[in-house]
């Protein structure tokens, strides 16, 4: 079968090719540029806990070398501290997860290094497409000079940014709002009073502070500072930006400390959403499908989630064929999640930027407004939390066998420690992205016993048989505990880490039905002739 063609070698395209390779799918990565990025210290990205874990699984080591996990979050209004939040793991507390902050060129470099070590990915520089044709069996594209040639692929994914050529060739509209926010940005090395902590300062009391300034730390004493600019006007000259920097540092430190200016820029943020994310065998992902970024939301986070969501579905289609429902579910799940994020940001903007709008719907205090802003920056609430696919077309019908646990169906599963049948104990996230479902048995006390004993004891033999009979490949794992789950609860988790369902006990028929729903049903019924559908006598295993 022909490889998948990925157009665009930014972080999303690189991540998608690596995610496909992890599931045994070859890809051709067409890079419009020379295959390397110019360092821009002022252009940084913030990765939430789930997307940072994805990037690490894909082999990007730059997160440890050039990224920094924030230790805290501070919100200040005028001269008053409104909120201080500890981040990361601390003994005896359950703080919010710490985002990872790093330069985008460092992330791209790390992903490119992982691609270079991957035999299943062929990256081709200076390859800008100008023609796209589809038929029942694949996609054909033509790249212009200097490397003019035709390429054939089984599927194609456009990860080629906001001005996506793929989106234009597919004639997909990209409506939305222009210039939602403007920011002046500077990257500098200096000693600020909050090492390791991110700071949001609203209505700073100095003349050039504007409405809002944010400081986000990077390694080696480097900071990215963002000043929110008025919607229109105010040309930001170099002299004006230097004045802002000096006034801001003086306002925070009492006097302007010594600093080294590394990079500056002015960024305009847009909110747009493509009408369609799939056209036959072609898909859109990342900035080609959506633009967001106001109020601290991170477009790259959503682009990486696009790649993770689409990769396992394309892998299913490439290896075994897939139903139209499975491929359509990418748009149904991801477009709905991003649309919800954009809607939340657009509804919050009038409240937080001084308009009347929906002011009556939220507390009018600075603390209430700060909570909304912190959501976007820290990955919480409607502006930042990882998406849930509760209404996915792949969701199984609920039955009496389904059990309630601490994770709602469709939400990301908790990252508990699990033991594989070979005896290895790892985090659940370490088993994601391999193209198969995960079946997890909650069995307290299991780790006390040698694997050869518990693998043949209690409900395990019946569960092993039930997993072997599933219509798609699945890995059986065991955990000591799971939030909200009782002993002998069985969890079914998708390859991208979202919970499908939880069952009270071993329920072969219900487990089979849920796994069949996740794959969108069979694309070719003949392929399932050897799959044993559990009989009614297998419906429930006695867990006592």
N, C-alpha and C positions, 0 to 999 in steps of 0.2 A: 504494500500500500504506500502511496506517496506521503512524504512528510507533511507536517503542518507548516504553512507559511506564516511567519510572524513579521509584520511590517512595523518597524520602529524599534530601536535599540536603546530606549531610555530604561529607567528602572522597571516599569511595568512589562515591557516587551522582554527584557532580560529575565525577569522573574517568571514570566509565563513559559519561556523556553526551558528554563531550569526545572520548573514544576512538571512540565511534560516529560522531560528526560528522566526525572525521578520515577515516572510511571511507565518507562520504556517506550516513549513516543518520540521519534526523531522530528526535528524541526529545522527549517531554514530561516535564519534571522536576517532580514534585509535592513541594513543600516544606511540611512541617507547620508550620514557623515563619514568621517575618516576612521571611526572606531575608537575614539578617545574624546574625553570632555576637557574643556579648559577649566582649571580650578577657579571657583568663585566662592570665597569664604562667606559672602553675604547671602548666598543662596543655600539655605539649609532645609532639612526636613525633620519632622517629629514623627516617630513611629510609636504607635500604641503597643501594648503588651502582645496582642495576637499577631500584628504585622511584623513586629520585631522578631518574634519566635519563628515566623514563616521565613524571613530573610536569613536567619541563622540556619534553619533546616536546609535552605538552598545552597549553603556553603559560603556565604559572605562573612568573612572574618573582620571586615572593617568596623563592625559595630563595637567590637572590643577595643580596637586600636584608636579609632577616631570618633567614636560616639561617647556620649555622657548620659548616664541615667540621673535624672534630677532627684535630689534628696528632699525637696520641698517646693511648695507653691505659696507665694505671698500675694495678697491683694491689698493695695493701698489706695485710699481716696483722699486727695489733697495731702494733708500731713498725717492722716490717721490710718493705722493698720486695721483693715477690715477683717482679714482672714489669713490664717497661717495653717497650712495643711502639710503634714509629713507624708512623704511618698516612699514606696519601696517596703521591703520586709524589715520589720522590727519586732523583736521578741516581746510577746505579750500583747501586741496590738494587731489590728487588721487594717493597715492604711491602704490608700488607693495605690494601684500599680504605678510604677514610675515610667513615664515615657522616655524613649531614647532620642537624643538630639544629635545630629551629625550633619556635616556638609553633604549636599546632594552629590557632588562630584566624587566624594569618598564612597558613598553608597554605590554609585554607578561603577566605579573602579572595582570595588569588591565583587559585584555581580559579574562584571566582565571577566575577572580572573576566574570565577567559578565556571563561566561558560567556556573559557579557553581550556579548562581541564575536563570538559565534558564531550565525549565522543559523539553523542547523539545530537549535538547542536552545531550547525554550520553557520557562522556569522559572515556576512558578505558586506563589506563597506562600499560606500559610494553607489548605493543601489536605491534610486528613487523611482517608484513605480509610476507609470502613466497610463496603463491599460489594465483592466480587470474583467475577466470573463468567467462565467460559471456554467457548468453542465451538471447532469445527474450524478456524476462520479467524482467531481473535483473542481478545483479553481485554477485558472491560468492567469498569470500576471506578466507584464512586460516591464523591464527596467530600462531607463534611458541611458544615454552616454554618461560617463565613459565606459561603463560595463554593460552596454545594451545587450539584453538577452531575454529569453522567455523562461519562466519558472512554472512548474506544475506542482500543485499541492492537493492533499485530500480536503483540507479546510484552510481558511485564512482568518487571521485575527489582526485588525488594525489597531496598533498601539502607537500610532504616529502623531499623537499630540493634538492640541486645540485646533490647528489648521489641517486636520487629517485629510490626506489625499484619498485614503480608502473611503472615508465617509462621503466625500464629494463624488467619487466614482460610483458609489452605491446609491447616490441621490437621496441621502437621508438628511432631513432638516435638523437644525441644531439651535432651537429657540432658547431664549432666556434673557437675562439682564446684563447690561454692559456697565463696567466701572462701578460695581457695588461698593468697593472700598479701594482707597489708595493709601499706600504706606511708603514712607521714606525709611530706608534700611541702612544700617552700618554694622560691619563686623570689626571689632577692635579687641586689643589685648589690654586689660586693665585689672586692677584690684577693686572689686566692688564689695559692699558690706555683707553680701549673702552668697558666699561661695557654694556652688552646686545647686542653688535654688533659683527657680524661675519667678519673675516678679511682674505683676501687672499693676501699673500706676495710672489710675484714672484721675482726670482733672488735676495734674501736677501744678503746684503753686507758682512755678517760674514762668516767665513771659512766653518762651518758645516751646513750652511743654505740649501745647495743643490739648486735644481732648483725652489722649491716651498714649502711653508709651509702655512698651514691653521689653524686658531684658531676659534673654534665655541663654544659659551657660553652655559652653562647649569645653572640651579638654584644653589643658595648658593655659588656663586663664583667659580664654577667648570668649567673648560675648557677642550675641546678635541683638541689636537694639532696633525696635520698630516703632516709628511714630505714626499714629493715625492722622492722615491728612484730610482737609475739608474735601467734600465731593467734587468741587470745581475750583479752578484757579490755583493760586499759590504755586508758582513755579519754584522748584527746589534747586537752587543754585549751589555750587560747591561751598561758597562762603556761608550761605544760610544753613547748610547741613553741619558745617563745622561749629557754627554758633549753637545749633541745637545740641550737638554732642557735648560741648563744653558746659552749657547751661544744665544739661541733664546730669552729667557727672558731678557738677558742683552741688546740684540740688540733692543728690543722693549721698555724697561723701562729705559735704561741708565746704569743700574746696575742689577745684579741678585736679584730680590726680594725674600722674604721668600715664599716658596711654599711647598705644601704637595702632594707628588706623590701617586696617588690612584691606577693606573693600567697602563700597557703597553702592546703592541702587535705589530706584523707585519702582515699586511693583503695583500694578493695577489688577484687582481681583474681579473676576466675572462669575456669574452663575448661569450655567447653561446645561441642558439635558437633551441628548439626542432622542428623537422620536422613536427610533427602533435601534436595538442593539444586535439584531440578527437579521440577515438577509440571505436565506438559503444556507449556503456553506460558509458564509462570511460573517464575522462578528466584530464588534467594536469593544474596546476596553480602555480604561484609564482616561486621560484627558480627551481622547477622541470621542468618548461617550458622555463625559460629564465634566463640568468645571465647577468647583466650589472652593471656598477658602476664607470667607468672611467669618468673623467672630471666633477665630482660632481653629476652625475646622480644617482638616488636612486632606486635600485632594489625593495625595499620593497614597495615604492609608486606604482610601476607597479603591484606587487603582490596583493596589496589591491584593485587595480582597476580590476584585474582579478576576485577577489572574488565578487565584487559588480556587475560586468557585468554578471557573470555566475549565481549568486544566483536567480535573478528574472526569468531567463529563466528555470532553474531547478524547481522553484516554479510553473511556468506555466505548466510544464510537469507533475509535481507531482499531482497538484490539478485537472487539466483539460485535460491532455495530450497535447502534443505540436508537431508541425510539425518538420520534419527533418531540414527544413530551419532555424527554430528558434534555434535549438541546434547547427547546423553547424555555425551559425552566431557568436558564441562565438569565435571560432578559427579565422574566417574571420576578425572580428573586432580587437580582442586583439593581435593576432599574427602580423597583419599588423602594428598596433600601436607600438609594441615593436620593430619590425624589422626596422621601420622608425627611432626610437630612436637610435638603435644600428648603423644604417647606418650613422646617423648624427655624432655620437661619433667617429666612425672609420674614417670618412672623416676629422674630426677636429683634430684628434690626430697628424697627420704629421705637421699640421700648428702650433699647440700650443706646440709641444715638440721638435721643431727645425729641422724637416726634410723638404725637398723641397716640396714633395707632391702637395697639392692644394694651395700653398701659394699665387698664383696669383689670386685666387678667392675671397680673403678677404683683407680688408685693412691691410697693413703690420705694422701698428703702434701698440704700446702697448695697446692703448685704444681699438682698434678694436679687438685684441686678448682677452682683458679683457671682452668684451661684450660676446664673445663666452663662456668663462669660467663661467661668472656670470649666463648665461642661465641655465647651469646644476645645479648650487648651489641654484638658486632662483626660479626655476620652470618656466622659460620663454623660448620662441623660440623653435627650433627643439630639443634641448637637454633636455628641462624640462617642457614645457607647457602641460597641460592636453590634452589628445587625442581627436580628432574629428573623428566621424565615418561617414564622408560624403559619402563614397562609400560602406556603409553597404548593405548587401543583404536585410535588413529590411527597407531600405529607400523607401518611397512611390514615385510614379511617379509624377513629377511636373506638375501642371496645372495652368491655368489662375487664379484660386482662391487663389493660394499661394501668400503670401505677404512677403516682405523682412523686416526683423527687424535687430536689432544690433547683433544678434547671428545667425551664419550660421547654416543651417540644419546639424545635426550630432554633433555639438559642445555642450559643457555643457551650460545649460541655466543659465542666470544671476540669482543670489540669491536675488530676489526682495521680498518685504513683500507681503503676500497674505492673503485673508480672506476666510475661509471655510464657507460652508452654515450654520454651527452651530454658526457662528458669531465670532469664534476665529481668531485672527490675528497673524500670525507666519511668519518665513522665509520660502521661498520655499524649502530649503534644509531639513527643519524639516518634510516635507511631502514625502520625498523620501524613497526608500527602503521598502515600504509596499506592493509591488507586484502588484500595479495597475497603470494605466496611469493617468496623470494629465492633465486636460483641464483647461486652464487659460484664462479668459476674461479680457481684458484691458478696464476698465471702470472708467475714471476720475470722482472724486466726489462721488463715491459710499460710502466711509466711513463716509460721512456727514449724511447719511440716516440710519435709523434703518433697520436691515436685513429684517424684514417682509415686508418692502416697496419695496426695490430694488430686492428682490428675485422674485417678481411677476410683475416687471415693465420692459418696453423696450424689449430688445432681450432675456432677461433671460428665460422666459417660453419656447421659441423655443430651446434655448441652452440646457436647462434641458432635454427636450424631446430627443434632438439629442444625448446627453451623455447617457441617459438611453437606447438608441437603439444600442449603440456600441457593437461589438462582444466580447469585453473583459471589465472587470470592470474598471471604471475610476472615479476619484474624480474631482468635479467641484470647481474651485477656482476663486477668483476675485482679481485683483490688480489695484491699482491706476495708475500705469505707468510701462512701460517696455522699456528698451533702444531701440530706433529706431522704436517703434510701435506707431501707431495712435489709436485713440479711437475705440473700438469695434473690435480690432484685437483679434483673438482666437488662442492660442498657444496649441500645443499638445506636451507633454513632457513624455519621457520614465521613468520607475521606477528608473533607475539609474541616472536621471537628464539630459540626453542628449535631445536636441530639435529635435523633429520629423519634425514638419512643423508649419508654421504660416499661418493663413487664414484671408482675409479681410472680416470680418463679419461672421455671423453664416452660415456655409455651411454643412448641415447634410450629404449629399452624400460624399463630399470630406473628411470630418472628419471621416466618417465610413471607407472609403477606406484606409486612412492613418493608422487608428487603426488596420485594418485587416493586412496591410503590416507589422506593427511593431510586430505582433504576428507570422509572417511568414505564414499567411494563416491558414486555419483550418486543424488540424490533422485528424479530423473525421467530415465530412460534416454533419452527422446526429446531431451532437452536436449544430449546428447553426440553427436548424429548427425554434426555437423561436426568433432568432435575426432578427429584422425587418430591412431589407435593405431599406434605404430611397428612396422614389420615386423621379422622376424627378421634381415633383412639390415642393419637399422640398429642392431643391438644394441651394437656397439662401434666407436668411432672410434679409429684408430691414432694414438697420441699422439706417435709418433716421426717 
